[in-house]
Amino acid sequence: MKGLILAGGLATRLRPLTWVTNKHLLPIYNKPMIYYPLQSLVNAGIKEILISTSPDHAGQFANLLKGGDQFGVKLYYSVQENPKGGIAHAIGLAEEFAKGDQIAVILGDNIFSYNLKPIVEKFKKQDKGAMIFGIKMPGMESKHYGVIEIDSVGKIISIVEKPENPKSNIAQTGIYIYDKRVFDFIRKQKPSARGELEVTDLNNFYLKEGTLECGLLDWWIDAGTSHDELLHANNLVAEKVRLGQL
């Protein structure tokens, strides 16, 4: 299985912090933000990881992370020319890197401590399927994300992108595992109303055929959505590190 970290985008909501640097290089407590998703893939046993970013920042990532020796992996870099193409579009650019293998994808501003290794090992033995990860949110907060509806035994019933009236409090996080058919499904996608290839639409291909699974995280933070979330991420990670939980 290969790994993919999506670290592009314009991060307009974090300006002026992001006028001269990529948001995924901003500090979260004692490390650059990108270290956290990277370490999650390393801990899962994935040895080859592609970091996809914007044209202006690829060199910055290479200067920081180099070839990946310090993490015990091989790192590769790619450029997403169109930062507004959507998550599924960015995943599609990794087809040549994947070379027919399965792929684990993490958004570069997602921080969590969930151990992905058992899931990765399980998926290596499967011919097809995909896995998404959700987090329970208070009140109606899930409506700001893709909303995952599951039944009493954990089977996914539906996934809807940013619904006004969410059917559950489970938000879809930016962590995904896909079989080698993912690129075929992406080619079948059409842009959404906002002009993007939505990852929720991609995941619904697997849901319709009954091969999509969902795992629930105990904690997770999307550190790159606002200045408040960036501050919250720093404070939360500092606490987790002090407690030995990260």
Order of alpha helices (4+ residues) and beta strands (2+ residues): beta-beta-beta-alpha-beta-alpha-beta-alpha-alpha-beta-beta-alpha-beta-beta-beta-beta-alpha-alpha-beta-beta-alpha
